[in-house]
Amino acid sequence: MASLRGLRVALWGWGREGRAAWRALRAREAGLPTSAGGNGFPPQLTLFCSEDEAVEARALGDAALAVETDATAGRLSAFDVVIKSPGISPYRPEALAAAAQGTRFIGGTSLWFAERKDARTICVTGTKGKSTTSALLAHLLRAGGHRTALTGNIGQPLLELLDAQAGYWVAELSSYQTRDVARSGVRPDVAIVTNLFPEHLDWHGSEARYVEDKLSLVTQARPRIAVLNAGDARLAALDLPGSDVRWFNQPEGWHLRGDVLWRGDEAVFDTRGLPLPGRHNRGNLCGVLAAIEALGLDAVALAPHAASFQPLPHRLQRLGTRAGMTFVNDSISTTPHASLAALEVYRGQRVAILVGGHDRGLDWTAFAERVGAQPPAAIVTTGQNGPRIHALLASVAPAAGFALRQAPDLAGAITEAKAALAGEGVVLLSPGAPSFGAYRDYAERGRHFAELAGFDPAAIASIPGMGIA
């Protein structure tokens, strides 16, 4: 951060990441010496944010924080560096125009890595499973007696722990943050990639750029050790000459045979009793154990501690039973592939799945083909892309034999699902789409689902293990 001295610096976005960046910059300003000319760490910052956020920011009383609500290309180009929040795409026209004029856009993740070159980092990304993988990795490291940080996209910005100390840093990274690691110039010790499927196309602009941005964690940041899922075709095709590559989900490494966990030719234990719903989650356990081995630790000894792992909320979370029906909250599901993975967990049971939400333009054809061959009891569509999904499924529902219904909102979708199940089965919220528009985020959607189903929304919300322990 000292390299920002003398530069014109702005913040773009005032969510938790933006506030963490402001606090970190102010903390560094207080600790940095001024030069003979009196020009120390730049005290003047400009914040670009929404009208509502501006009220909160101005209430801080920071006289050196100018607050603006119109981040035009002209205004952004007036700054040397813009520290943007992850949800703001650098491919927006105003950002591209400012970048062409020389403005450099970075994120809080980049700042943290550049400040904390001393940290032993294990970065985790992937389209799905990255949060559970990160939390499970931190859980097993702590079970081995290691002081471990669990932070990042899972719910706590890295900059909130800027000066904290830990033996290992497990950082979950979204596709919005992976390029930041490469830009920091610091190589992660280990990077795990769980899988790749199309997502966030509205932010990245195309599937090709999403894949490029996501994989930049291993292709550009050049981790010392890359832990990759051999079962994913795109990952299996990677050539990473700058990294030591360790594979999981293949016979020579950590993998599953049926329900049994194996390390090469050594059977370790049966995974059916683990609190990891779905084969995909148990497959990610293999990635966790491969990463632990990459750190030089005894993964075989730590593996049994997976039995005491606390599952994360909103991820195939079984809420309980009401009127003979079980309600499952998988609100984190934001791709059709994730919805299919959720259905696989409940294959053989009567399931009414609720799908639909913010329309990112993702293709639901593969979903329609799968449910046509392996139909649930019912599918209820809702949300912005609900009509599009409904129209696609209407061509396969009659032959497949599942009930196809639609609803204007989540409350209506639950009513339709309960009617279709007639008092027996699983009501599964696995939308396959983001919650934007109707809800602030997937967590708010999940809490509302719980409330509508008759459960306490506050009791399902906390993420265990976040922070340092």
C-alpha positions, 0 to 999 in steps of 0.5 A: 500500500505504500506504493500508493503514496503520491497517487490519486486513489479512489474506491469504487463500491461500499459493500463489506469489501469497500469498507474493509479497503477504506479501513485498511488504507486509513490504518496504513496511513496512520502507520506510515511516515511522511516524507520531508515535504509532508507528502505521506500516504495519500489521505484524500480518497474518493468513494464512488457508491450508490445514493443509499451507501453515500449516506452511510459513508458521509456519516463516518465523518472522514473529512478526507473522504469525498463521496460521489454517486456517479462513476462515469468514465471521465471521473474514473479516468481522473485517478491513477488507481481505483480499488473496486469491490469484487461485484463491479465488473472491470469489463463495464464500458466506463471501466474499460474507457478509464483503463484505456486512459491509464487508470489501474483497477485493482481489488482488495484481494490484490492489496492483501496479497501484496501486503502479506507476502509472508503468509502461507496461502491456500487459495480455493476456487471453482464454479461450485464447491469452493466454499465447502472445500475451503471450510472443510480444509480449514476444519481439518487443518485446525483439527491437526493443531494448526492456527488457520484463517478461513476468509475471502469470498466465503464471507469475510474480506481478506483486508479485514484480517490484514494484520492478523497472524495465522499458520495457514491462510485458506482464502476462497476466491470467486471468479471476480477475485482470481485475477487479483492474486496474479496482479499482486505479484505474489505466488500462492503456496497452494491453489485448488480448483474444484471444477469449471462450468459456465457462470457469471456471464453477465459480469465476465461478458462471455464464457471464454472470458469467465474460464480465462478469469477463473483459471488465472489463479493457476495460469497467471498467479503460478501457485507453487502447487496446483491441486486440480480435479482430474474429473473435470475435462477443462482442468485435465487439459491444463498445462502448468509448467510453472507449478507442481500439479497434484491431481485428485479424483484419479486412481493414483491420488485421492479418489472415491470408489463407490462410497469409499475414500481411497488414496491410490491403492489404499482404502481409507474409510467409507464416506457415507456417514460424513456430513457432506451431502452429495457425491460432489462434496465428497469428491471435493474432500479428495481435493482437500486431502490432496492440498493437505498432502501438498503442504507436507502434512499427514492427510490420512491422519487428518481425514477422519476429522471430516466426520465432525465438520459442520455443513455450511448454510444454504448448501443442500441444507436440510431444514426439517419436515413439515406436514410429511414433507422435507424442506431442503435449502440449496439457495447457493445453487446459481447454475443449472449444473448445481441444480442437477447435482442437488437432484442427484442427491435425492434421486429415487425420492419424490422431489419437487424442485424450485428453479429460476431467478435472475437471468444470466443467459445461461443455457438450460438445455442440459438440465432439460435433457437430464430431467427428461431422462431422470424426472423428479416428481415436479419442477416449479419455475419462478423468477426472472428466467422462470418463463424461459425455463418453463417454456423449455421444460414444457416440451419434455414434461409430458413424455417424462411424466413430471408435473410442471408448474410456475409461480410468480414468487418464492411463496407461490413456488412453495405452494405449488411444490406442496400441492404437487407432492400432496404431503409426501416428498422433498421440497428442494430449493435449488434455483440454478440462478442468482437471487438479484432483483428479488433478494439481496443475495442467496443467503437472504433468499435461503432465509426467506425460504426457511421462513416460508416453510415454517422454520426459524431463518435465524437458526440456519444462517451462520457460517461456522469457522470463519475467521482465525482459529 
